[in-house]
Amino acid sequence: MIIRSRLSVLFLLELFGVIAILVILSFPTVVPFLWILPLFYLLVIPVLLNTVFKAKFSLFYILFVFTVFLRYVIHPVLISVTGEAVETAINASISSNTMTKAAVLMVYELLVTTLVIWMINYNNTVRDSRLITSDKIDDPLLGRYVLPRNTSIYKVVIFVSLILVLLFPRSMSFFSFAVVSLGRIDTATMSVFEQIAVIFIITSKYFAHILILTWLKKKNDESLKNKKFYSLIALLCTLVFGCFYYGTNRLIYLFTFVASLFLYRIVWGKFSKVVLSLFLFLGVIILGLLTQARNYYNYYTGLTGLKYYLFSVKSIINAYLGGISNVGVAINTAEIYGGNATLGNLVVDLLRPIVGLNKLLPVRDKELSNSFYNYVFFGDDTIVSQIMPMIGYGYYYFGGAFAPAFNIVALWLFSVLEKMRSKTMRIELIFMFLTISMRLSTLFGINMIIINNELSMQIIFPLFVYWLNNKISIKQLSNR
């Protein structure tokens, strides 16, 4: 039965790829050799799907397959159907040769990425590692999870965060709750101490959410009369934490919201249909408010009906998953500004996004890859909002042969986090790595600038706190 269902999924995904090729070939040529994108998708999807089935549970693999499907099947079809190769937002001339080169680079990226994912999955044998404590939650779908025995350092960090918020209230302007804050500011305009406060707030959010949910679950298990009360409070807490996010990037909000839901799922078990429907409804509403705040569909306000939605979806996939148009812009950027792609600039490019360190670098205001990419994208220097795709970022610094180098680095990073999670199955690591793993699953549309920024805010300090909590407790300190 399981084998039959897996073959059915594979058949459907392959069928979509074949249909995509036929659709592209049936429409007038918009981009030369555009059909090679779904063609190579057909070749790699069995390998990727096998990885999903082998992994007991991994949002990364599931979302990665979904992004491959959108980028290599749906997006090329939308380009052919709409007849628009270069997005309306792009104020740059991209030649047919450049677009063909972009398609070849994307195929190369897909093949290398698939190979690396296969190698990671093949060598990942740490899922059955021994668990270090007996405080486990058994779940037939998600596996076994270890709860922290000591939480004293977590509580200290939460307390320090509250103090920092009082001392540096401007740090809270970096965050939004449900709707985008009108007074939202970026960390680049903050002082070093305000940036430190931001890091503490993000870290405290992780641990406070875990501590509250596990405490409520314990009270629920001990209670004979108030089980519904504790369950309701836990749901409200999950909603509050899920709606507390930073930035206006819809994927960051979406991943934060989903991670909060999964934490509830881990601690409390399965959702009822009513609760799940409520959360999905609220999530969609907030996503819509974020879209309105970004005013993303400005370029297609003159269109109506189905045409409006086709162009809009095509534009979203191109922006968030590094579509062929954005890869073409990256190639143009390398050709125009490639002389600036030096080793020194690469080092600054990778270090500058790290929160805190960006205030200490002596060349923090220097124009680098992202600025040049946006110059080419918009035709001027008034807007810097677009992200250079990963393959374009590698092409800019290393040329065609080593263009997927940063893809490999991103996947290696995922494998390190996955091994840490699997080795201990600690609930802190599972929750902490959920958001960054989902973010890494969209690696085609981001680059190392984004990843380093996310690591500095979401992983590095929380991991340090996690390590410190394992080594030290308040009782141990008081007994010395």
BAVO-543445 format. One line per field, with one value per residue (C-alpha): residue number from 1; residue in one letter; x, z, y. Coordinates in Angstrom, 2 decimals, m for minus. Each point is the difference from the previous one (the first is absolute). Layout:
<recs>
i	c(NUM | ...)
aa	c(A | ...)
X	c(X | ...)
Z	c(Z | ...)
Y	c(Y | ...)
</recs>
This chain:
<recs>
i	c(1 | 2 | 3 | 4 | 5 | 6 | 7 | 8 | 9 | 10 | 11 | 12 | 13 | 14 | 15 | 16 | 17 | 18 | 19 | 20 | 21 | 22 | 23 | 24 | 25 | 26 | 27 | 28 | 29 | 30 | 31 | 32 | 33 | 34 | 35 | 36 | 37 | 38 | 39 | 40 | 41 | 42 | 43 | 44 | 45 | 46 | 47 | 48 | 49 | 50 | 51 | 52 | 53 | 54 | 55 | 56 | 57 | 58 | 59 | 60 | 61 | 62 | 63 | 64 | 65 | 66 | 67 | 68 | 69 | 70 | 71 | 72 | 73 | 74 | 75 | 76 | 77 | 78 | 79 | 80 | 81 | 82 | 83 | 84 | 85 | 86 | 87 | 88 | 89 | 90 | 91 | 92 | 93 | 94 | 95 | 96 | 97 | 98 | 99 | 100 | 101 | 102 | 103 | 104 | 105 | 106 | 107 | 108 | 109 | 110 | 111 | 112 | 113 | 114 | 115 | 116 | 117 | 118 | 119 | 120 | 121 | 122 | 123 | 124 | 125 | 126 | 127 | 128 | 129 | 130 | 131 | 132 | 133 | 134 | 135 | 136 | 137 | 138 | 139 | 140 | 141 | 142 | 143 | 144 | 145 | 146 | 147 | 148 | 149 | 150 | 151 | 152 | 153 | 154 | 155 | 156 | 157 | 158 | 159 | 160 | 161 | 162 | 163 | 164 | 165 | 166 | 167 | 168 | 169 | 170 | 171 | 172 | 173 | 174 | 175 | 176 | 177 | 178 | 179 | 180 | 181 | 182 | 183 | 184 | 185 | 186 | 187 | 188 | 189 | 190 | 191 | 192 | 193 | 194 | 195 | 196 | 197 | 198 | 199 | 200 | 201 | 202 | 203 | 204 | 205 | 206 | 207 | 208 | 209 | 210 | 211 | 212 | 213 | 214 | 215 | 216 | 217 | 218 | 219 | 220 | 221 | 222 | 223 | 224 | 225 | 226 | 227 | 228 | 229 | 230 | 231 | 232 | 233 | 234 | 235 | 236 | 237 | 238 | 239 | 240 | 241 | 242 | 243 | 244 | 245 | 246 | 247 | 248 | 249 | 250 | 251 | 252 | 253 | 254 | 255 | 256 | 257 | 258 | 259 | 260 | 261 | 262 | 263 | 264 | 265 | 266 | 267 | 268 | 269 | 270 | 271 | 272 | 273 | 274 | 275 | 276 | 277 | 278 | 279 | 280 | 281 | 282 | 283 | 284 | 285 | 286 | 287 | 288 | 289 | 290 | 291 | 292 | 293 | 294 | 295 | 296 | 297 | 298 | 299 | 300 | 301 | 302 | 303 | 304 | 305 | 306 | 307 | 308 | 309 | 310 | 311 | 312 | 313 | 314 | 315 | 316 | 317 | 318 | 319 | 320 | 321 | 322 | 323 | 324 | 325 | 326 | 327 | 328 | 329 | 330 | 331 | 332 | 333 | 334 | 335 | 336 | 337 | 338 | 339 | 340 | 341 | 342 | 343 | 344 | 345 | 346 | 347 | 348 | 349 | 350 | 351 | 352 | 353 | 354 | 355 | 356 | 357 | 358 | 359 | 360 | 361 | 362 | 363 | 364 | 365 | 366 | 367 | 368 | 369 | 370 | 371 | 372 | 373 | 374 | 375 | 376 | 377 | 378 | 379 | 380 | 381 | 382 | 383 | 384 | 385 | 386 | 387 | 388 | 389 | 390 | 391 | 392 | 393 | 394 | 395 | 396 | 397 | 398 | 399 | 400 | 401 | 402 | 403 | 404 | 405 | 406 | 407 | 408 | 409 | 410 | 411 | 412 | 413 | 414 | 415 | 416 | 417 | 418 | 419 | 420 | 421 | 422 | 423 | 424 | 425 | 426 | 427 | 428 | 429 | 430 | 431 | 432 | 433 | 434 | 435 | 436 | 437 | 438 | 439 | 440 | 441 | 442 | 443 | 444 | 445 | 446 | 447 | 448 | 449 | 450 | 451 | 452 | 453 | 454 | 455 | 456 | 457 | 458 | 459 | 460 | 461 | 462 | 463 | 464 | 465 | 466 | 467 | 468 | 469 | 470 | 471 | 472 | 473 | 474 | 475 | 476 | 477 | 478 | 479 | 480)
aa	c(M | I | I | R | S | R | L | S | V | L | F | L | L | E | L | F | G | V | I | A | I | L | V | I | L | S | F | P | T | V | V | P | F | L | W | I | L | P | L | F | Y | L | L | V | I | P | V | L | L | N | T | V | F | K | A | K | F | S | L | F | Y | I | L | F | V | F | T | V | F | L | R | Y | V | I | H | P | V | L | I | S | V | T | G | E | A | V | E | T | A | I | N | A | S | I | S | S | N | T | M | T | K | A | A | V | L | M | V | Y | E | L | L | V | T | T | L | V | I | W | M | I | N | Y | N | N | T | V | R | D | S | R | L | I | T | S | D | K | I | D | D | P | L | L | G | R | Y | V | L | P | R | N | T | S | I | Y | K | V | V | I | F | V | S | L | I | L | V | L | L | F | P | R | S | M | S | F | F | S | F | A | V | V | S | L | G | R | I | D | T | A | T | M | S | V | F | E | Q | I | A | V | I | F | I | I | T | S | K | Y | F | A | H | I | L | I | L | T | W | L | K | K | K | N | D | E | S | L | K | N | K | K | F | Y | S | L | I | A | L | L | C | T | L | V | F | G | C | F | Y | Y | G | T | N | R | L | I | Y | L | F | T | F | V | A | S | L | F | L | Y | R | I | V | W | G | K | F | S | K | V | V | L | S | L | F | L | F | L | G | V | I | I | L | G | L | L | T | Q | A | R | N | Y | Y | N | Y | Y | T | G | L | T | G | L | K | Y | Y | L | F | S | V | K | S | I | I | N | A | Y | L | G | G | I | S | N | V | G | V | A | I | N | T | A | E | I | Y | G | G | N | A | T | L | G | N | L | V | V | D | L | L | R | P | I | V | G | L | N | K | L | L | P | V | R | D | K | E | L | S | N | S | F | Y | N | Y | V | F | F | G | D | D | T | I | V | S | Q | I | M | P | M | I | G | Y | G | Y | Y | Y | F | G | G | A | F | A | P | A | F | N | I | V | A | L | W | L | F | S | V | L | E | K | M | R | S | K | T | M | R | I | E | L | I | F | M | F | L | T | I | S | M | R | L | S | T | L | F | G | I | N | M | I | I | I | N | N | E | L | S | M | Q | I | I | F | P | L | F | V | Y | W | L | N | N | K | I | S | I | K | Q | L | S | N | R)
X	c(0.00 | 2.81 | 1.96 | m3.11 | m0.68 | 3.62 | m0.10 | m3.23 | 1.65 | 2.99 | m2.29 | m1.92 | 3.16 | 1.49 | m3.29 | 0.01 | 3.54 | m1.01 | m3.05 | 2.20 | 2.33 | m2.95 | m1.54 | 3.29 | 0.55 | m3.60 | 0.35 | 2.17 | 3.61 | 0.48 | 3.32 | 2.20 | 0.39 | m2.42 | m1.25 | 3.28 | m1.06 | m2.94 | 2.00 | 2.75 | m2.64 | m1.29 | 3.46 | 0.63 | m3.45 | 0.22 | 3.20 | m1.44 | m3.27 | 1.87 | 1.83 | m3.32 | m1.26 | 3.22 | 0.04 | m2.40 | m0.97 | 1.64 | m1.74 | 3.18 | m0.24 | m3.75 | 0.23 | 3.08 | m1.84 | m2.89 | 2.34 | 1.59 | m3.49 | m0.93 | 3.29 | 0.59 | m3.56 | m2.58 | 2.11 | 1.12 | m3.63 | m1.15 | 2.71 | m1.23 | m3.71 | 0.41 | 2.57 | 2.08 | 3.60 | 1.34 | m2.03 | m1.65 | 1.79 | 3.39 | 1.20 | 2.82 | 0.57 | 0.68 | 0.99 | m1.18 | 3.56 | 0.08 | m3.36 | 1.24 | 3.14 | m2.22 | m1.97 | 3.23 | 1.27 | m3.27 | 0.27 | 3.60 | m1.13 | m2.79 | 2.32 | 2.68 | m2.54 | m1.75 | 3.31 | 0.98 | m3.42 | 0.29 | 3.45 | m1.24 | m2.96 | 2.13 | 2.54 | m2.48 | m0.19 | m0.32 | m3.78 | 0.27 | 2.61 | m0.48 | m2.10 | 1.65 | m2.99 | m3.30 | m2.13 | m1.27 | m3.19 | m0.99 | m1.71 | m0.77 | 0.51 | 2.78 | 2.04 | 1.37 | 0.87 | 2.09 | m1.09 | 2.58 | 0.60 | 1.58 | m1.47 | 1.68 | 2.15 | m3.02 | m1.85 | 2.97 | 0.18 | m3.74 | 0.41 | 2.98 | m2.03 | m2.72 | 2.62 | 1.48 | m3.43 | m0.48 | 3.45 | m0.22 | m3.71 | 0.86 | 1.09 | m3.67 | m0.58 | 1.75 | m2.92 | m3.63 | m3.00 | m2.57 | 0.05 | 3.17 | 1.03 | m0.25 | 3.01 | 2.12 | 3.73 | 2.89 | 2.93 | 2.37 | m1.27 | 0.34 | 2.85 | 2.05 | m1.88 | m3.37 | 1.15 | 1.07 | m3.47 | m1.54 | 2.07 | m1.05 | m3.67 | 0.13 | 1.82 | m2.42 | m2.93 | 1.29 | 0.50 | m3.02 | m2.27 | 1.46 | m0.10 | m3.59 | m1.35 | 1.77 | m1.07 | m3.62 | 0.18 | 1.31 | m2.82 | m2.49 | 1.22 | m0.20 | m3.43 | m3.27 | m2.41 | 1.77 | 1.39 | m1.94 | 1.14 | 3.70 | m0.43 | m1.69 | 2.74 | 2.63 | m1.75 | m0.19 | 3.70 | 0.83 | m2.02 | 1.72 | 3.51 | m0.83 | m1.19 | 3.09 | 2.57 | 2.51 | 0.29 | m2.56 | 1.14 | m3.03 | 2.04 | 1.57 | m3.43 | m1.37 | 2.89 | m0.27 | m3.72 | 0.47 | 2.83 | m2.26 | m2.74 | 2.45 | 1.25 | m3.57 | m0.38 | 3.14 | m0.97 | m3.78 | m0.59 | m2.36 | m2.14 | m3.75 | m1.43 | m1.63 | 3.25 | 2.04 | m2.57 | 0.06 | 3.78 | 0.09 | m2.70 | 1.89 | 3.27 | m1.48 | m1.49 | 3.34 | 1.76 | m2.45 | 0.66 | 3.73 | m0.56 | m2.02 | 2.72 | 2.64 | m2.27 | 1.62 | m2.49 | 0.40 | 1.40 | m3.14 | m2.78 | m1.06 | m0.84 | m3.22 | m1.38 | 2.09 | 2.68 | 0.68 | 0.51 | 2.19 | 2.37 | m0.02 | 0.79 | 2.76 | 1.49 | m0.14 | 1.74 | 2.67 | 0.63 | m0.02 | 1.50 | 2.56 | m1.80 | 1.67 | m0.53 | 1.82 | 2.79 | 0.29 | 0.36 | 2.75 | 1.88 | m0.24 | 1.24 | 3.05 | 0.76 | m0.34 | 1.41 | 2.05 | 3.20 | m1.18 | m0.30 | 3.28 | 0.88 | 0.06 | m3.46 | m1.31 | 1.23 | m1.70 | m3.12 | m0.24 | 0.84 | m2.01 | m3.44 | 0.95 | m1.92 | 2.38 | 3.03 | m1.45 | 0.54 | 3.66 | 1.16 | 1.95 | m1.43 | m3.61 | m1.32 | 1.85 | m2.11 | 0.14 | m1.84 | m3.51 | 0.22 | 1.31 | m2.71 | m2.74 | 1.58 | m0.33 | m3.44 | m1.65 | 2.26 | 0.87 | 1.11 | m3.28 | m1.17 | 1.95 | m2.63 | 0.80 | 2.09 | 2.55 | m0.74 | 2.50 | 1.26 | 0.37 | 1.90 | 2.41 | 0.30 | 0.81 | 2.92 | 1.25 | m1.21 | m2.01 | 2.01 | m0.20 | m3.33 | m1.72 | 2.70 | m2.27 | m2.80 | 2.36 | 0.90 | m3.69 | m0.77 | 3.03 | m1.30 | m3.38 | 1.70 | 1.91 | m3.18 | m1.85 | 2.69 | m0.07 | m3.78 | m0.05 | 2.80 | m1.72 | m3.66 | m0.19 | m3.19 | 1.93 | 2.07 | m2.98 | m1.93 | 3.04 | 1.00 | m3.51 | m0.10 | 3.56 | m0.46 | m3.15 | 1.89 | 2.85 | m2.52 | m0.48 | 3.75 | m0.51 | m1.51 | 2.33 | 3.77 | 2.69 | m0.68 | m3.51 | 1.13 | 2.72 | m2.44 | m2.52 | 2.69 | 1.17 | m3.53 | m1.59 | 2.71 | 3.40 | m1.01 | m2.91 | 2.41 | 2.46 | m2.77 | m1.03 | 3.59 | 0.38 | m3.25 | 1.27 | 3.23 | m1.20 | m2.95 | m0.78 | 0.11 | 3.48 | 1.20 | m1.53 | 1.68 | 3.48)
Z	c(0.00 | 0.94 | m3.16 | m2.13 | 1.55 | m0.52 | m3.62 | m0.43 | 1.33 | m2.29 | m2.98 | 0.62 | 0.39 | m3.16 | m1.84 | 0.90 | m1.39 | m3.31 | m0.27 | 0.70 | m2.88 | m2.37 | 1.07 | m0.45 | m3.45 | m1.06 | 0.69 | m1.95 | 1.23 | 2.74 | 1.36 | m2.14 | 1.49 | 2.82 | m0.29 | 1.38 | 3.51 | 0.29 | m1.96 | 2.62 | 2.70 | m1.39 | 0.42 | 3.60 | 1.59 | 0.65 | 2.00 | 1.95 | 0.69 | 1.25 | 2.42 | 1.35 | 0.52 | 1.67 | 2.48 | 2.82 | 0.19 | m1.50 | m0.96 | m1.84 | m2.51 | m0.48 | m0.60 | m2.17 | m2.36 | m0.07 | m0.89 | m2.77 | m1.36 | 0.04 | m1.44 | m2.70 | m1.01 | 0.93 | m0.63 | m3.54 | m0.87 | 1.27 | m2.03 | m3.16 | 0.72 | 0.88 | m2.71 | 2.44 | 0.37 | 2.03 | 2.97 | m0.35 | 3.19 | m1.64 | m1.66 | m1.88 | m3.46 | 0.16 | m3.32 | m1.24 | 0.33 | 3.65 | 0.70 | m1.65 | 2.12 | 3.06 | m0.89 | m0.36 | 3.36 | 1.66 | m1.42 | 1.22 | 3.42 | 0.16 | m0.89 | 2.53 | 2.73 | m0.57 | 0.15 | 3.27 | 1.55 | m1.00 | 1.61 | 3.21 | 0.24 | m0.80 | 2.71 | 2.61 | 2.41 | 3.22 | 0.27 | 2.13 | 2.38 | 3.68 | 1.96 | 3.06 | 2.37 | 0.60 | m0.16 | m3.49 | m1.86 | m2.33 | m3.22 | m2.78 | m2.71 | 1.24 | 2.07 | 3.56 | 1.70 | 3.06 | 2.46 | 1.87 | 3.61 | 0.83 | m1.14 | 2.36 | m2.63 | m2.29 | 2.75 | 0.61 | m3.71 | m0.04 | 3.03 | m1.55 | m3.19 | 1.97 | 1.55 | m3.41 | m1.41 | 2.82 | m0.55 | m3.81 | m0.91 | m3.59 | m0.54 | 0.04 | m3.13 | m1.94 | 0.67 | m1.05 | 1.45 | m2.51 | m2.13 | m1.12 | 2.46 | m1.58 | 1.98 | m0.85 | m0.29 | m1.27 | 2.08 | m2.27 | 1.57 | 3.57 | 2.44 | 1.01 | 3.31 | m1.76 | m2.32 | 3.02 | 1.44 | m3.25 | 0.19 | 3.63 | m0.88 | m2.83 | 2.23 | 2.89 | m2.34 | m0.78 | 3.59 | 1.48 | m2.49 | 0.90 | 3.75 | m0.02 | m2.17 | 1.92 | 3.34 | m1.15 | m1.25 | 3.37 | 1.78 | m2.43 | 0.69 | 3.75 | m0.10 | 0.19 | m0.71 | m1.93 | m3.03 | m2.52 | 1.75 | m0.25 | m3.60 | m0.92 | 1.66 | m1.86 | m3.31 | 0.75 | 0.89 | m3.24 | m1.92 | 1.76 | m0.57 | m3.60 | m0.83 | 1.50 | m2.77 | m1.52 | m3.46 | m2.80 | m1.81 | m0.30 | 0.11 | 3.34 | 1.47 | m1.53 | 1.29 | 3.47 | 0.09 | m1.18 | 2.48 | 2.84 | m1.15 | m0.12 | 3.49 | 1.26 | m2.00 | 1.59 | 3.58 | m0.10 | m2.73 | m2.96 | m0.81 | m0.17 | m3.39 | 1.46 | 1.56 | m3.12 | m2.19 | 2.32 | m0.11 | m3.77 | m0.37 | 2.22 | m1.76 | m3.41 | 1.24 | 1.41 | m3.20 | m1.94 | 2.27 | m0.56 | m3.75 | 0.22 | 2.11 | m2.59 | m2.81 | m2.07 | m2.86 | m1.11 | m3.37 | m1.01 | 1.32 | m3.58 | m0.57 | 0.99 | 0.46 | m0.66 | m1.81 | 3.15 | 2.10 | m2.61 | m0.21 | 3.77 | 0.84 | m2.63 | 1.56 | 3.54 | m1.03 | m1.84 | 3.02 | 2.78 | m1.74 | m2.31 | m3.31 | m3.39 | m0.28 | 3.25 | m0.97 | m3.26 | 1.95 | 2.09 | m3.18 | m1.23 | 3.39 | m0.24 | m3.50 | 0.97 | 3.54 | m0.01 | 0.59 | 3.56 | 0.75 | 1.91 | 2.95 | 2.35 | m1.09 | 0.38 | 3.61 | 0.76 | m1.87 | 2.24 | 3.29 | m0.36 | 0.36 | 3.43 | 2.55 | 2.33 | m2.17 | m2.69 | 2.35 | 0.51 | m3.60 | m1.23 | m3.54 | 1.01 | m2.44 | m3.00 | m3.03 | m0.69 | m1.91 | 1.30 | m0.84 | m3.49 | m0.58 | 0.94 | m2.20 | m2.97 | 1.08 | 0.43 | m2.20 | 2.83 | 3.62 | 1.62 | 0.99 | 1.52 | 0.63 | m2.30 | 0.94 | m2.42 | m0.52 | 1.42 | m3.39 | m1.13 | 3.17 | m0.66 | m3.66 | 0.99 | 2.21 | m1.53 | m3.61 | m1.70 | 0.97 | 3.76 | 0.03 | 2.22 | 2.69 | 2.39 | m0.58 | 1.30 | 3.02 | 0.82 | m0.25 | 2.12 | 2.62 | m0.07 | 0.45 | 3.05 | 1.62 | m0.88 | 1.64 | 3.15 | 0.16 | m0.71 | 2.41 | 3.09 | m1.09 | 2.47 | m0.41 | 0.07 | m3.04 | m1.87 | 0.47 | m0.49 | m3.28 | m1.47 | m1.24 | m1.38 | m1.67 | m1.73 | m1.06 | m1.39 | m2.02 | m2.11 | m0.61 | m3.74 | 0.72 | 2.77 | 0.38 | 2.66 | 1.02 | 1.05 | 1.60 | 2.07 | 1.17 | 1.01 | 1.77 | 1.98 | 1.18 | 0.38 | 0.58 | 1.30 | 3.33 | 0.70 | m0.55 | 2.42 | 2.59 | m0.60 | 0.55 | 3.10 | 1.44 | m0.43 | 1.82 | 2.80 | 2.34 | 2.66 | 2.72 | m1.09 | 0.18 | 3.46 | 1.36 | m1.00)
Y	c(0.00 | 2.39 | m0.84 | 0.53 | 3.44 | 1.06 | m1.09 | 1.97 | 3.16 | m0.53 | m0.62 | 3.24 | 2.10 | m1.51 | 0.54 | 3.69 | 0.26 | m1.60 | 2.26 | 3.03 | m0.89 | m0.45 | 3.32 | 1.88 | m1.49 | 0.78 | 3.75 | 2.47 | m0.03 | 2.57 | m1.27 | m2.27 | m3.49 | 0.76 | m3.58 | m1.36 | 1.11 | m2.45 | m2.59 | m0.19 | 0.20 | m3.31 | m1.51 | 1.05 | m0.18 | m3.80 | 0.55 | 2.94 | m1.79 | m3.07 | 2.29 | 1.27 | m3.55 | m1.14 | 2.87 | m0.84 | 3.63 | 3.06 | 3.20 | 0.94 | m2.86 | 0.38 | 3.74 | m0.39 | m2.36 | 2.48 | 2.89 | m2.08 | m0.71 | 3.69 | 1.24 | m2.60 | m0.91 | 2.63 | 3.10 | m0.97 | m0.83 | 3.39 | 1.73 | m1.74 | 0.58 | 3.69 | 0.65 | 2.08 | m1.15 | 2.92 | 1.21 | 3.40 | 1.08 | m0.55 | 3.18 | m1.69 | m1.41 | m3.74 | m1.56 | m3.39 | m1.31 | 1.07 | m1.67 | m3.20 | 0.19 | 0.47 | m3.15 | m2.00 | 1.32 | m1.00 | m3.53 | m0.22 | 1.23 | m2.59 | m2.88 | 0.98 | 0.69 | m3.32 | m1.86 | 1.70 | m0.71 | m3.65 | m0.20 | 1.66 | m2.34 | m3.05 | 0.81 | 1.20 | m2.93 | 1.96 | m0.24 | m3.15 | 1.43 | m0.68 | 2.47 | 1.46 | 0.26 | m1.73 | 3.17 | m0.79 | 0.74 | m2.83 | 0.96 | m2.50 | 2.62 | 2.26 | m2.43 | 0.28 | 3.24 | 0.81 | 2.69 | 2.12 | m1.03 | 3.34 | 3.34 | 2.46 | 1.74 | 0.34 | 1.84 | 2.28 | 0.90 | 0.75 | 2.26 | 1.79 | 0.51 | 1.77 | 2.29 | 0.75 | 0.86 | 2.50 | 1.49 | 0.01 | 0.16 | 0.93 | m3.62 | m1.06 | 2.11 | m2.75 | m2.36 | m0.19 | m1.75 | m1.33 | 3.18 | 1.73 | 2.70 | 3.45 | 1.17 | m3.04 | 0.68 | m2.11 | m1.21 | 1.94 | 3.25 | m1.31 | 0.36 | m3.02 | m0.27 | 0.15 | m2.78 | m2.06 | 0.55 | m1.27 | m3.19 | m0.55 | 0.53 | m2.55 | m2.49 | 0.52 | m0.53 | m3.51 | m1.06 | 1.80 | m1.74 | m3.41 | 0.62 | 1.25 | m2.82 | m2.77 | 1.50 | 0.21 | m3.59 | m1.14 | 1.84 | m1.48 | m3.54 | 0.57 | 1.60 | m1.91 | 2.84 | 2.78 | m1.83 | 2.12 | 3.16 | m0.87 | m1.14 | 3.31 | 2.05 | m2.04 | 0.70 | 3.72 | 0.06 | m1.79 | 2.57 | 2.91 | m1.38 | m0.95 | 3.50 | 1.67 | 0.38 | 2.40 | 1.52 | 0.08 | m3.13 | m2.22 | m3.20 | 0.96 | 0.61 | m3.21 | m2.11 | 1.57 | m0.75 | m3.59 | m0.64 | 1.16 | m2.37 | m2.89 | 0.75 | m0.24 | m3.21 | m1.44 | 0.84 | m0.42 | m2.53 | 0.17 | 3.02 | m0.27 | 0.94 | 3.11 | 1.25 | m0.72 | 1.77 | 3.02 | 0.26 | m0.35 | 2.65 | 2.45 | m0.81 | 0.78 | 3.28 | 1.17 | m1.09 | 2.13 | 2.98 | m0.44 | m0.09 | 3.20 | 1.64 | m0.87 | 1.21 | m2.72 | m0.15 | 3.63 | m1.02 | m1.90 | 2.21 | 0.69 | m3.67 | m1.72 | m3.50 | m3.09 | 1.98 | 2.01 | m3.13 | m1.74 | 2.97 | 0.50 | m3.64 | m0.01 | 3.13 | m1.44 | m3.24 | 1.98 | 2.26 | m2.59 | m3.03 | 1.62 | m0.39 | 0.19 | 3.77 | 0.67 | m2.37 | 1.95 | 3.25 | m1.64 | m0.97 | 3.60 | 1.20 | m2.26 | 1.28 | 3.67 | 0.03 | m3.20 | 1.97 | 0.60 | m3.73 | m0.21 | m2.25 | 2.98 | 1.12 | m3.56 | m0.11 | 3.33 | m1.15 | m3.09 | 1.72 | 3.20 | m1.68 | m1.38 | 2.07 | 1.84 | m0.57 | 2.27 | 2.94 | m0.82 | m0.50 | 3.05 | m0.42 | m0.62 | 2.65 | m1.40 | m0.91 | m3.73 | m2.73 | 0.71 | 3.70 | m0.71 | m2.60 | 2.46 | 2.69 | m2.33 | m1.22 | 3.41 | 2.10 | 2.43 | 0.09 | 1.08 | m3.49 | m2.91 | m2.68 | m2.92 | m3.04 | m1.36 | m3.75 | m2.47 | m1.20 | 3.61 | 0.84 | m2.87 | 1.01 | 3.59 | m1.03 | m3.27 | m0.16 | m2.72 | m3.10 | 0.65 | 1.84 | m2.66 | 0.33 | 1.89 | m2.52 | m2.66 | 2.14 | 0.57 | m3.72 | m0.85 | 2.42 | m1.77 | m3.38 | 1.29 | 1.30 | m3.21 | m2.14 | 2.11 | m0.33 | m3.74 | m0.82 | 1.41 | 0.44 | 2.88 | 1.97 | 3.31 | m0.97 | m1.39 | 3.25 | 2.23 | m1.67 | m0.19 | 3.59 | 0.07 | m3.41 | 1.21 | 3.13 | m2.11 | m2.02 | 3.14 | 0.27 | 0.59 | 3.42 | 1.17 | 0.29 | m0.13 | 3.60 | m0.99 | m3.26 | 1.67 | 2.64 | m2.68 | m2.02 | 3.01 | 0.77 | m3.42 | m2.62 | 1.10 | 1.58 | m2.40 | m2.91 | 1.56 | 0.38 | m3.61 | m1.17 | 2.17 | m1.33 | m3.56 | 0.83 | 2.26 | 0.24 | 2.61 | m2.66 | m1.07 | 3.60 | 0.52 | m3.14 | 1.10)
</recs>
